[in-house]
Amino acid sequence: MLQVPFIRENKDLVIERLAKRNIDATQMINDAIVLDEERRALQAELDNSLSESNTISKEIGILYKSGEAQKATLLKEKTSLLKTTIETLKVDLKTKAEALNQLLYKIPNVPNAIVPKGNTDEDNEETFREGDVPVLHEGALPHWELAKKYDIIDFDLGNKIAGAGFPVYKGKGARLQRALIAYFLDKNTAAGYTEYQLPHLVNEASGFGTGQLPDKEGQMYHVTEDNLYLIPTAEVPGTNIFRDVVLNENELPIGITGYTPCFRREAGSYGAHVRGLNRLHQFDKVEILRVEHPSKSYEALDGMVAHVKEIMKELKLPYRILRLCGGDLGFTSALTYDFELFSTAQDRWLEISSISNFETFQANRLKLRFKNSNGKNELAHTLNGSSLALPRVLAGILENYQTEEGIVIPDVLVPYTGFKMID
C-alpha cells in the first residue's frame, strides 16, 4: 500500500509512473488526497474537542473545590454536549479512515523508473541470456508424453483424485521432484538464507499484508468456515512473519527460504501452453525472501538475480532474464525480473521464477518497520523470488535432457536422486 504522505508530496510522479501500468490513476490519487485532507481535518477537530473537554473537566474540579457548584453544573452541561460531539467525530473519523484505506488498497505499487512501458509480455525487455539449446533426436517428445512413456507423472490419476491441474508424481518422477526441492534449499541456505517450514494456510490479515487480498482473491482457495486461505506462494506466510514487527537496524538484512506447495485457482484455458506441468492448481516451489534497508534493497535484488542465475548454470538449462514492463508487472511490485527456460521439445520459453522488489508497499500494509540510526521507526523494504518453481523446471529437465535411451539427470542432481537416468 502506498503511503499517503508520499502520494501527497509526489502526486505528479505517482500518476506518471502508474501510467506505465496503463492506468490513468489521476482520479484515484486526487480522491486519496481529498479523503486524507478530510480525515486530517476530522482528526484535528477531534483533538481540539478532546483538549477542550479535558480543560473544562479540570475547571469543574477547581470550581467544586472553591464551592462554586452552580458554575460547575453549567460547565458539566457543556462537557455533556462535547462528549456527544466527540463520539460523533470518532465515528466520522473511523468511516473516513476506512474509506481512505479501501481506496489505497486498490492503488498498485509505483513502478521503478527503469520499468519499461508496455501492455503485454511481448513488451518485456530481455536483459540476459545464457546456455545452449540442445539439439534433440528425431521424435523428441514434450514432457507430458515423456511422463506417460516412463510412468513418472500421472495426470489422469490426479484428475481422478482431485481434478485437472493436480498431477501425481510416481517413482523416479517423485524422487526427482524431491531432489530438486532439497537441492534448491541447500543452495539457498548455503547463500545465507535461513530455512523455515511454513503454514500452508493463512488468515485474511496475512493475505492483505502481502497484497494477495483483495487483488487476487478469486485466485485463492478459500476455506470459508474458518476464513483461511490456501497459500498461492510461500511469500505470503514467510513475509507475514514480520507483520507488526519493529526491527533494530543492525538486524537487517534478513533472508529466509522455505519450501511449500502452492495452490492457485487460475482460470483454465486450453492448448499446448497449459498442458502437462505448464499450468497447475497445485505445485511445489522453493522461495527466497528478504527484508532490507531501503538504501540496499536494489543491490539485494541484483544479488537474488545472480543467485538464481548460478542455480540455472548448475542445472545447465538454457534460460533468459526479462525485465517486466508496466503492463505485466504484479500489483505489489516496483520492479520484477522473470527467469524463463527454453523448452526445446515445446519450442517455447517457460517462466520459472519471478524476483521482485516491493520497496515499502508490503511493509506499509504489514507495519514492518525498523528503528533507524536516529531512533525513528522507518518502513523496511521487502523482496521475494522463486528459487525455484518446480513444475516448469522439471518439464525443462525432462524435455531438454531426453535422449533416445532415456532422460539424463543433470550432474548436480545425481547426489540427490541416487540415479543418473530415467529409462
N, C-alpha and C positions, 0 to 999 in steps of 0.2 A: 504494500500500500504506500502510495506517495505521501510524503509529509506535507501538511498544509503550508507551513512557512516556506518550504521550497517552491511549492506551486505559486504562492503569492509573490515571492521575490523573483521568480523566473518564469512568469506567465508565458511570455512570447516564446522562450526557449522550449518549454514543455509542449506547447501547441505545435511548434515546428518539428520537434523530434517525434512526437506521436504521429505526425503526418507520414513518417517513414513506414508506419504500420498501415498506411492507407486509411487513417482515421481522421476525421475532422473533429477534434476534441474541443473546439472553441466554446461551444455551449456548455459542455460538462465542466470545463475549467472555470468559466465565468460563474456557473451555478455554485461550484465548490467555494469560490472566493466569497460570493454573496452569503452563502449559508454560514461560512466561518465568521464573517463580519457580524451577522445576526446572532450567532452563538456567543461571540465575544461580548457583544452589547448586552445580551441577557446575563452573561456571567458578571459583567461589571455592575449591572443593576442589582443582581442578587447579592454581590459582595457589599455594595453600599447599604442595602436593606439590612443585611446581617450586622454590619457595623453599627448602623443606626439603632437596631434593636438591642445590641449589647450596651451601647451608650445609655439608652433610656433605662435599661434594667439596672444599671449602676446608679442612675439618678433616683430611681424609685427606692432603692435601698437606702440612699442617703436621706431622702425625704421622710421615710418611715422612722429612721433613727432620730431625725430632728423634730418628730411629732407632727409633720405636715401630711397627715394621712389623706386629706381631701385632694391635695395636688397629686399625691402618689396614685390615687384611684383614677384620676383623669389620665395620667400617663399610662396606666395599665390598659385603659381602653385603646390607647394609641398602639401599644405593643400588640394587642389582640388583632387589630387591623393589619399591622405589619406582618404578623405570623401568617395571616391568610395570603397576603401578597407574596411572602417568601415561599410558601408551599406552591402557589401558582407558578412562580418563577422557576422553581425546581422542576416542575412537570414540563414547562415550556422549554427549559434548557435541555432536559433529557430528550425530549422529542426532536429538538433541533440538532442535537449532537448525533442522534441515531440517524436522522435524515442525511447528515453530512457523511457519516460512516458508510451508509448504504450507497451513496454516490461514489465515494472513494473506492469502495470495493469493485466498482465497475470500470475504473480507470486503469489501464495496463501500465506496466513499467515504462519508463522513458528509455528508448534505445540509446546506446552509446553512440558517440559521434561517428565512429568508424563503421557502424552498421549500414550496409548498402540499402538504397531504396529498392523496392520491388514488390511484386504481388504474389509470386509463386516460387516453388523450389527451383525453377529454371533461372531465377534471378539471384540465386545464391552464388557467392564468389569462391572459387576454388583457390585455396592458399597453399596446398601442399599435396604431393602425390609420391608414393613410394611402392616398390615391389613389382616384380614381373608377373604378367598374366600368363599362367601356364597354357601350353598347347595340349589340349586333351585328345585322347584317342577317338577314333571314329565310333559313333554310337554312345558317346558320353551322355549321362543321364542327369536330370535335375534331382535335387535331394529327396523329394517325395517318392520318386521312383527307386532311388538307391535305398531309402529306408525300408521299402517293401521288399526289394531284392535281397537285402541282407538281414531282414527281420529285426531291425533295431529300433524302429519307431512305428507305432500302430495308431494311425489316425482314425481308422474305423472303430477300433475298440474305445478310444477316447470319446468318440461321438456317441457310442452306445451308453457309456457310463455317465457322461455329463452334457455332451453336445459338441458342435463344431468349435474348434479352437482350443481343445483340451487334449493334447496328444498324450499317449502312453509310451514312455521310453522303456526299452527292453534290452536285457543282456549287455552287449558291448555298447549299445547306444546309451543306456543308463550309466554305465561305467564312464564313458566319455563325458557325459554331462557332469557327473560328479568330479571328474578330473579337472574340467575347466573351472568349476567353482573353486576348488582347492587351489589351483594354480593362480587364479585371479586374486584370491585372498592373500596368498603368500606373497605375491608381487606387491600388493598394496601395503601389507604390514611391514615388509622389508623397506618400503619407501617412507615409513614413519606413521602410517595411519593405524589407529587403534581399532581392533576388531570388536564389533558389537553384534549380539544376537537380538533382533528387534521384534516387537509385536507385529503380527500380520493384519491386525485390525486397529483402527484409530477412532477417536471420538471426533465430534464435529469441530471442536476448537482446534484440533490438530490439522484438520482439513483446511480451515480458514487460515491457520498460521502460515502454511506454505503456499497458499493460493490455489489449491485444488477446488476449494469451495469459495464462492459459488460458481466459479468459471467452468469447472469440469464436472459438475455434479452428475450430469447424465452419463458420464463415462465410468462412474464408480459404482461398484456393487454395494448396496445399502442393506444392512441388517436392521430392518425397521423397528422391530420390537425393542431392541437395545440401543437404537440410534447410533450404531457403529458402522464404519465403512471399511471394506477390504482395501488394502493399500494398493495404489497403482504403481508405486515405486518405493524403495527404501528411503528415499529422500524425505518422505512425509514423517514417519516415526523418528528417523535419525535427526532431522533438523529440529523437531519438536522436543528433543532432549533439552534444548536450550531456551525453550519458551519461558518467559517471565524470569530470566536469569540475568544478573549483573555480574560480569566477569571482571577480574583485575586485568589491566593492560598486559602485565607480564605473563598471563595465561595464554595469550594469543601468540601464534596461530594454534588452532585446534583442528586436527584431521581425524576423521573416523571412517571406517569401512564396514560394510555388512552385506551378507547375502540374504535375500528374501525371494520368495515367489512374488509375482506381481499380477494383479487382476485388473482387467480393463474391459468395460462393456462397449468397446468401439463398434460402431455400426458396421455391419458386414457388407462387403461388396464381392464381386466375382471376377475371376480371371487369374492368370498365372502370377500376377504381382501379389496376390494374397494367398496363394496355395501353400500347402505344407506348413513350414515354420515361418513363412514370411509375415503372417499376422495372426496372433493368438490372443485368446481371452485370459489365459494363464500362462506365464512364462517365468523363467528364472533370470535373476540379474544380480550382479555384484556392483555396489555403488560406492563412490568416494564422496565425502562431504568435507567442507572446510568452513571454519569461522575465522575471519581475517580482520586485521586492522584495515580501515578504509584506504590508507595510503599504500597498502601492499597487496590488495586483492587482485589487481590485474597482473602483477608479477606471479601471484599464486595461480591464476588462470592459465598463464603460459606454462607453468610447471606441471599442471594437471594434463594439459595437452601433450607435453613432452613425455609424461609418464605413460599415457595410453599409446603414444607412438612407439615406445620401447616394447610394449606388450605385442603390438601388431608386428613389429620387426622380428620378435622371437617366434611368433606363430608363422611367419613367412607367408603372410597373406597380402595380396595387392590391395592397397587402400588409398583413399584421398581424404582431405580435410576441407570442409566448406565453412565459410563464414556466412551465417544465415542472414538473409535480407529481412527488412522490417515486416513484410507480409507473411513471412514464415517463422517469425520469432515467437516463442512462447509468451504467454500472458505476463509471467512474472520476471522474465529475463531482460537484462540490459544488453547482453552480448552472449551469443551462443556459437560454438564450433561443433559441427557434426562430423563424425567419422563414418565413412562408407567403405565397405569392402566390395571388391568386384567379384561377382559370381560368374564364372566362365560358362558354366552349363546353362545359366539363365540369360547370359549376355546382358547383365544389368547391375547397377550399383544397389547395394543393400545397406540401409542405415543400421549402425551397430552401437553408436554412442552419441550422446549429446552432452557437452560440457559447457556449463553456463555460470556467469556471474550475475547475481541478483542485486548486487550493491546493497542498499538498505531496505529494499522493497519488502522482502520477507521479514527482516529484522524488525521493521516498524510494526508489522502485524503481530509478530511474536513477542514484542517488547524485549528483544535480545540486545542488551547493552553491555558496554564495558566502561570502567572508570578510567578516564584518560589521565595524562600526566598533570593536568590542572585540577584533578579531583572531581571533574564533572562527568556525568553519565553521557555516553555517546553511543549511537547505534553502530553495531558491527556490520560487516559485510558477510553475506553467505554465498557459497558456491557449491555446486554439485556436478557429478558426472557419472556416466555409466563406465564401469571398468571391469567387466563389460556386460552387455546384454547378451544372453546365451543363444537364443534361437537362431539368429542370423549368422552368428559366429560359427555355430555348429553346422548350419547349412553351407556356409562358405568352405569349411573344412571338408565336409563330405563331397562337395562338388569339385573343388579345386585340387584336392588330393586324391581323387579317384584315378585308378589305373585299370587296365584290363584284368589284373589279378585280384584287385580289391581296393580298399581305401587305406592309404598310408596314414599313420598317425604322426603329426608334427613331432619332431625330436624333443622339443621342450615339454611335451605332454606325456611322453612314454614313461617317465618315472611315476607319474600319477595313474596312468591307465594299467600299467603292467603288461601291455601288449603293443605291438608295433603295426598291426594290420587288422582291419575288419575284412574278413573274407568268408 
